[in-house]
């Protein structure tokens, strides 16, 4: 194979390596924005919002890795019927 990694090994290693940054950035964002926007001031609501934001970040990142060209193409098209192909 010429000393290259398999695709599944590369994808898993890249995903694991990016987990800290894609967890820290949404956490910093929610810490800054949550109370300044005036949302509920309880810790349970804060942690729920932080958990949901972190999950959305991870899902969006993994979805973007699989088909980045199609997502960019769909974002450039203004008509929904054309973007669905």
Secondary structure as GFF3:
##gff-version 3
##sequence-region A 1 85
A	DSSP	alpha_helix	7	37	.	.	.	ID=ss1
A	DSSP	alpha_helix	43	66	.	.	.	ID=ss2
A	DSSP	alpha_helix	68	76	.	.	.	ID=ss3
A	DSSP	alpha_helix	80	83	.	.	.	ID=ss4
###
